[in-house]
Amino acid sequence: EKVQVLLDWTPNTNHTGLYVAKAQGYYEEQGLDVEILQAEGGTAQLIAAGKGDFGVSYQEEVTTARAADIPVRAIAAVIQHNTSGFAAPVEKNIKTAKDFEGKKYGGWGSPMEEAVIKALMQKQGADFDKVIMVNIGAADFFASMKDVDFAWIYWGWTGIEAEQRGIKLDFIKLVDVDPALDYYTPVLIASEKTLEEKSELVLKFLAATSRGYEYAISRPEDAAEIITTAVPELNKDLVLASQKYLAKEYQADAPRWGEMKESVWQTYSEWMYERGLLEKRIDPKAAFTNEYLP
């Protein structure tokens, strides 16, 4: 059975389990012929519109989608805790959110970014209006630092790359500032239609994908080799270092890879609603499910 998986970004170590499951024949054992594709734009809309069977998304995107009655659900957490935050080269002297004042932020133009920066700055009694917001799209973090002062990164990729390049960064991790920001990013998603009409397919896909991520957890060096073989343009040293970091983060303290808690969905959706990021409150139970995980 042909299956299309849409990535949220260019291929990286958030996606390793998918590449492992494909290369090791786990999908094939389940009777699936999986194609991994890079999506242009938000995957939630594309998956809801039937442009792919499964997608890589984020809790913030799924929550926003549910509030707008877009019928998608998260079916697995790729990484158990939020490893993202705001980073700046040390010479920019950005130690806390107070230091965002008068600085240029390089982002991708989402209202979510504004809300998070605003919330962190309010905690520090700082003025959000003094931040210059610049849309840099998918520009490389290191190249963009010539034009902006700080950006939102995943430590497991860009932070590791900075370490490898010998570039010192100041890093404000979201979960350290506000526990409500310890949401699931990234997540795997499917449409309500797929979940209702093809539940057997979802079970098979997650059985194989879970094995892929479990392999990446227990054998980071081999997993790094697999993804760099599949995506040769990736930097091998960066991928290996990133895999070693994420091996501890994929499952972390969860009972099994992919499992999500209702409390995390509840807390974060309330956080978004209180800041005017959602048109209405969502039912957390409708936004995610653990029932298809092995």
N, C-alpha and C positions, 0 to 999 in steps of 0.2 A: 504494500500500500504506500503510495507516494505521500510524503508529508513535507510541508514547508515550514521552516522556523525562521522568523524575522529577528535579526539582531537590532539592538537599540543604537549601536554606534559601530565604529570600525572594530574588527575582531580583536579581543584582548583576553586577559586571564579571567575576567568575569564569565567568559563563555567556554572555558576549557572543558568542562564536563560534557558539553554537547559534542565537541570535536573528539573527545576520548570515546564517547559512546558510539560515534560513527566509525572511527578508525578501528576500534577493538571488536566491531561486529555485534555490539549489544543491541543496536536497533534492528539489525538484520535478523538476529535470533528471535526478535518479537514480530518479524514479518513486515518491518517498516523500511522504506527507502527514503531516508531523510536528506533534505537539501537545506543547507544553512545559507541564508541570504541576508545581505545588509539592507535595512529599510531606509527609505528617505522619509524623514518626518516621524511623528509619534506612532509607536506601534499599536497603542490601544485602539485608535480609530481604524487602522488597517485591519487588525484582527477582528474587530467588531463587524467590519464590512466584508469579511470573508476573503481578504487578500492573502491570508496565510493561516495555517492551522494553529500554530503556537508562536508566541513572541516573547522577547525580553523587554521588560518595562520596569517601572519603579512604583513604589507604593503611592507616591504623590500623584503620579499620572493616573493610576487606577482609581484613587479616591476622587480625583477631579472628574474622571470619566463616569463614575457611579452617580455623582451628584448631578451630572448632565444626562442621566439615563442612558448612557452608552453601555451596552450589555457585555462587559468583560469581567473576568474574575482572575485573581492571582491563584495559581495552583501549586507554587513552590517558591520559597525564599532561596535565592542563589547564595546570598551571604546573610548570616544570622543577625549581625549588628551593623549599624551605619558606620562605615569607615571613612566617610567623606568629611570635608571641612574646607575652610578658607586658608589658602596658602599664599605666601609672598616671600620673595628672596629677602634674606635678613637685612640687606642694605636699605630696604624700603621702610624698615623700622615699624612694622605692624605687629604688635604683641597682643593686643586685645581689640575687641570690636570698637572701642573708643577711637582707636587709631585709624579706623576707616574714614573718619572725617577728612575732607580735602583730598582724598585719594580716588584713583580711577579703578573701578571694578570692571573686569572683563568677563562678560557672561554670554548666554545664548538667548537672552530676551524673554525670559519666562517670568510671569507675575510671582511665581513661587520664590524666585531668587530675591526679589525685592522684599517680600514678606519676611523671609528668613534673616536677611541682612538687617532689616528694620527691627525685628524682634531682638536680635542679638545686641543691637546698638541701644535699644531702649533699656535693656538690662544694665547697661553701662552709663545710662544718662546721656547718651550721645545723640547727635542730630543727623538723621538719615538724609535730610535735604542737602547735606554737605558732601555726599558721595556722588561722584560723577559716574553714571552708568554707561558703559560702552558695550555694544553688541559685537563680540568677536566670533560668534558662531562656533564652528568646530576647530578653530585655530589652535595650533600647538601651544601649550602652556609656556614653554621656555621662549619660543619666538615672540609670543604676545607680550611678554614682560618688558619689552622695549617700549611698548605703547601704553600699557596699563600697569597697575601696582599690585593687584591681587586678583585671585580667581578661585573658583570652587573646584576642588579636585578629589579624586579617590586616592587615599594614601597608598593603597595596594598597587597602584600603577604609576601615577605621576610622582608621588612621594618617593617611591622606590627608585624611580629613574633619577630623581634629583640626588639621592644618596650615591648612586652609581657614577653620576657626573661630577660628584664632589661639590654640588651646589647646595649651600645651606639654606633651609627654608624655615620661616616661622609658620606654624600650623595651628589653627584654631579648630579643634575637632568638635563637630556639632553636638555630639552626645555629652561632651564635657560641659557644655554651656547650658543645655536644656534637655533633660531626660525624655521629653516629649518628642525630640528629634531623633530618637533611636528607632527609626522606622526601617522597613525592609527595602533595601536598594542594592542590587536589582532584584526583580522577581520574574518568574515565568508566568505567562498569562494565556488564557484561552477564552473564546467567546462562549456565552450562555448556550448558544445553538450547538456548538461542538460538545460541550459538557452534557447536554441533554440527549443529543442524537447519536453521539459517537463516544459514549463513556468507555467502551472497550479500548478504543484507540488511545484515549487519554491515559488509561491505566498502563497500557503497553509503553507509551512514550515516556511516562514518568518512571516506570520500572527500569528502563534502559538508561535514562538520563541520570537517575539516582546512582546507578552503578558507575556512570562516568564521573560524577562528582566524588563519590567514595574513593574511586581510583586516584583522582587528583589529590585527595586528602592524604591517602596512605603512600602515594608514590609521586611526590611533586616533581622529581627530576624526570621521570618517564613521561609524566603528563606534559611537562614543558617541551619535551622532544616531540610529542605527538602534535601539539598545536603549532609549533614552529615548522613542522613538516607540512602541515595542512595550509599554513599561512606563512610562506617563506619570507615575506617582507618584514616580519616582526624581528625585533632585536633579541637574539637568543639569550644574551646575558640578562637583559631586563626581564624577559619572560621567566627565566629560571628563578631569579630573585623574587619576583612577584608571586610565582607559584609557591615558593617556600613560605612567604608571608600569608598567603590566602589559605594554605593547607590548614592553618589553625583557625581561620575565620569563616570558612564556608559553613561548617556545622556549629562550631564554637560550643556553647553550653546547651544546645537543643538536643532532645532525645534522639532525633534522627535528622539527616540532611533534609532541608526543605520545609520542615514543620514551622507553622506560624501560630502566633497567639492572638486571640481576639482582642485582648487588652491593648496590644500595640496598635491595631487598626482603630480601635475606639479612641485612644488617647490622641493619636495623630490627626484623625479626622476632626475631632473637637478643636484641636489646635488650629487647624486650617479654617474651620468654620468661624471660630472666634475672630480670626483676622480677615474675614471677608473674602477668603479664597474659594469658598464653596457657595453655590447658590442656595443649597439646603443641606441639612444634616443627612448623613448616609447611614444605612444599616450595615454595620461592620460585617455581619454574617453574610451579607450579599456580595461583599467585595472580595472575599477570599474563601478558599476551602482546602482542608488537608486530606479530604476523603479519597483522593486518587493517588496519594503517596504510598509506596510499598511499605 
